[in-house]
Amino acid sequence: MEKAQFQNKTSVGYADPRVDELLKHSIRTQLESLLKSKITTEQRIQLLQKSFVDAMSLVLSDTKVAHQQLVKAFESMYDQAVQSLAMAELSQDVLTRQYVSETGLIMSPHNCKHTIKDVYRIKGYARGIDKAIAAKLKNKPSVTILYPACGPFAPLLLPLLSYYKHEKRYSSEQIKVILVDVQPGAILSLQQLVQDLQLEDYVLQIEEADATKYVPNLEIDLLILEAMQHGFTKEGQLSIAKHLVQFLNIDGWMIPQNVSVRGMMVIGETEFNQQWKDVKYSHSIHVDRAAQQDRVELGEILSINKSSLLDMGEVELADGIKVIPANQIVLPTGIADMDQRILAIYAHIETFSQEVVGQYDSGITNPRPDMTFYVDAKPREVEHTHFVASSGDAVQFYYQLSGLTGFVPVKI
Ligand SMILES: C[S@@+](CC[C@H](N)C(=O)[O-])C[C@H]1O[C@@H](n2cnc3c(N)ncnc32)[C@H](O)[C@@H]1O
């Protein structure tokens, strides 16, 4: 039976080059109009700092905060951060340049600016980072943090630093931060934002560099990284982590402490449409029990943590394409409707000490349907990108590190 094409409704579309083209003309106009707003610089800076502190107060609170209140606080943080981006006066080209490097998609500052609104991703990370900093500072006077691929707003850390400063929780003697991004526009924006937030004392360095080659000149206690998209595809999270993990102190930690990438065979309509019909927003607390039970889990395909990264072997193919071997799975037998199912790959992120970004909490943990993977079914026309297997077959997954990253299944 022919499988229907399912769009993952909840997935992010910010890397779509067509959308980028359409927006190009209006961006400068929008940013310029922000600059012309009537408030004084002091007022703008006050509002910016307040919005960052408010969002973190909510996120770190141990009492339940309503979804709408969180969304509002994060929108406000975004509105203020975008004004700092406008103040940095990036040229249209620097703002919108997006390309694929040797190790993954390099998103433009324009497309990255939205990640500061990704409430539950930032919540999972900020709460984890907060716990990790507290744990480190119990045993040493200061903690050095490296945050590569941080984008134009470094949203996993700058709001937290603003909160620490405001609450006088940790001083700049206790926390030293290095921010790294390869986009010149992200660097200009970061310089402006750090200055506007008056966080210069906490931020030791802002480096324009490729994080897969960058060599820090200090020993690192915490490596904070989020450069991934759903299905663990496109961006260079793995190459960056693999390179930078070697600069962690022997007792240094990666945040996330573990990313577990898993596969499942699903009925697309149930998983991606029916499951979300009656809920206000997608989140792991809203997944539907029946839809969950209908899944056929294949198990873990790859797990990324400090020790797995240090052990990871790399295989170089013709044309310099690099892959790493991931896990093998055996396709289950006895599933009557297997021919109608599609593969979906999703990540479960443990940032630190029980803090997580679970499935559907963020665009980056949304399961990603893979329409090229056929089990007990045949595509109408077989293309070289199609993978065709049968129930009971053993499948070895590889992870392609070069270009647009992602999983490649191979039949054993
Ligand atoms: C989606 S945004 C970053 C998101 C950010 N980490 C966050 O938490 O919101 C992606 C950023 O990573 C940067 N980036 C991607 N690959 C990189 C690399 N190899 N070296 C340095 N920066 C990189 C891009 O330039 C872009 O600014």
PDBQT file of the ligand as one rigid body, heavy atoms in Angstrom, charges set to zero:
ROOT
HETATM    1  C1  LIG A 501      20.055  27.387  15.728  1.00  0.00    +0.000 C 
HETATM    2  S1  LIG A 501      21.318  28.562  16.016  1.00  0.00    +0.000 S 
HETATM    3  C2  LIG A 501      21.906  28.309  17.650  1.00  0.00    +0.000 C 
HETATM    4  C3  LIG A 501      21.010  27.996  18.662  1.00  0.00    +0.000 C 
HETATM    5  C4  LIG A 501      21.579  28.262  20.003  1.00  0.00    +0.000 C 
HETATM    6  N1  LIG A 501      22.575  27.280  20.379  1.00  0.00    +0.000 N 
HETATM    7  C5  LIG A 501      20.459  28.273  20.970  1.00  0.00    +0.000 C 
HETATM    8  O1  LIG A 501      20.606  27.638  21.991  1.00  0.00    +0.000 OA
HETATM    9  O2  LIG A 501      19.476  28.899  20.730  1.00  0.00    +0.000 OA
HETATM   10  C6  LIG A 501      22.656  27.891  15.210  1.00  0.00    +0.000 C 
HETATM   11  C7  LIG A 501      23.935  28.713  15.396  1.00  0.00    +0.000 C 
HETATM   12  O3  LIG A 501      25.001  27.802  15.432  1.00  0.00    +0.000 OA
HETATM   13  C8  LIG A 501      26.050  28.338  14.708  1.00  0.00    +0.000 C 
HETATM   14  N2  LIG A 501      26.879  27.236  14.255  1.00  0.00    +0.000 N 
HETATM   15  C9  LIG A 501      26.483  26.122  13.610  1.00  0.00    +0.000 A 
HETATM   16  N3  LIG A 501      27.544  25.339  13.346  1.00  0.00    +0.000 NA
HETATM   17  C10 LIG A 501      28.625  25.982  13.847  1.00  0.00    +0.000 A 
HETATM   18  C11 LIG A 501      30.002  25.684  13.890  1.00  0.00    +0.000 A 
HETATM   19  N4  LIG A 501      30.501  24.580  13.346  1.00  0.00    +0.000 N 
HETATM   20  N5  LIG A 501      30.823  26.571  14.505  1.00  0.00    +0.000 NA
HETATM   21  C12 LIG A 501      30.351  27.696  15.061  1.00  0.00    +0.000 A 
HETATM   22  N6  LIG A 501      29.050  28.041  15.028  1.00  0.00    +0.000 NA
HETATM   23  C13 LIG A 501      28.206  27.199  14.438  1.00  0.00    +0.000 A 
HETATM   24  C14 LIG A 501      25.423  29.098  13.580  1.00  0.00    +0.000 C 
HETATM   25  O4  LIG A 501      26.292  30.062  13.063  1.00  0.00    +0.000 OA
HETATM   26  C15 LIG A 501      24.195  29.680  14.262  1.00  0.00    +0.000 C 
HETATM   27  O5  LIG A 501      24.470  30.948  14.767  1.00  0.00    +0.000 OA
ENDROOT
TORSDOF 0
